[in-house]
Amino acid sequence: MGDGKIAEPVWNDLKIFFAVVKARSLSGASKALNISHSTVCRRVARLEETVGVCLIRRTTNGIIFTHDGQQLGTFVERMGDNVNDIRFWLKKKQEHIEGTLTVSCCDIALPRLSSLIGAFSATNPNTNFEISATPMHVDLREASTDLAIRATNSPDEDLVGIRLHSFSLQLAQKREAQKIDSAIWVGLNDCFAHLPGERWQGEQKDACTYQLKADSYMCVGEIIRSGVGIGLLPSFIVENDDTLKSVPTLTPLPCWNLWLLYHPSLNRNPLLTAFASHLKNRW
């Protein structure tokens, strides 16, 4: 592939290869960057053409990195760390409560978070927010996300953590519904099988002969409100919704915590610390 010229790889191609190195797969890089699988393959091939060596080999079990690919992977990982250091440095240089915060939150926190952002923005008009409501845990060691709100009983000890709220799950049903015999159980899909609510095995769940699965608690809530079935929801959702009622259970229901998390390197960021204090005091 080489022609003797000095390689001048495009930085964007190196960023894509960096994603491949982190994910250890082409498909994983595609998902992480939210670009097509074919684009990842094409840009890696272009990078190989540029540097004049083979970087990866495809096998029936995925990909393996060549010796050159491993070496370049080490270099781009260092470059990625340096880029993140620069981004964190720039964020810390903010001297006023202004700018943009990127927030990742679980779906059950979104209604309250939205209300508190509105109140914060009213007194700090030079602030902007970018919100991603996702059940996935983003890597806060990267500078693309400033803070996260997660439902967990085991927050990452390497992050700054503020517990915002403690709650239990409740068995919920549409208020007008009379019976739960032969009801449909409404729960989360198999991606969330590790969560306390999905591991709960109460008498009402055992009595259900059919399960309907959704990808978020907000979806579960909408399905239950329609009267289709029963399922577990956070207590603060059930207690503040006139269309739902709580159903008593003999089996204890799991408890959970909402945590505000951010990277320690942002401890001196005026905007982030002011917003974190706002959430802590008003949640």
Sequence and secondary structure as in RCSB ss.txt:
>XXXX:A:sequence
MGDGKIAEPVWNDLKIFFAVVKARSLSGASKALNISHSTVCRRVARLEETVGVCLIRRTTNGIIFTHDGQQLGTF
VERMGDNVNDIRFWLKKKQEHIEGTLTVSCCDIALPRLSSLIGAFSATNPNTNFEISATPMHVDLREASTDLAIR
ATNSPDEDLVGIRLHSFSLQLAQKREAQKIDSAIWVGLNDCFAHLPGERWQGEQKDACTYQLKADSYMCVGEIIR
SGVGIGLLPSFIVENDDTLKSVPTLTPLPCWNLWLLYHPSLNRNPLLTAFASHLKNRW
>XXXX:A:secstr
   S      HHHHHHHHHHHHHTSHHHHHHHHT  HHHHHHHHHHHHHHHTS  EEEETTEEEE HHHHHHHHH
HHHHHHHHHHHHHHHHHT  SS EEEEEEE GGGHHHHHHHHHHHHHH TTEEEEEEE SS   TTSTT  EEEE
E SS  TTSEEEEEEEEEEEEEEETT    TT EEEEE GGGTTSHHHH   HHHHH SEEEEESSHHHHHHHHH
TTSEEEEEEHHHHHT TTEEE   SS   EEEEEEEE GGGTT HHHHHHHHHHHHH 
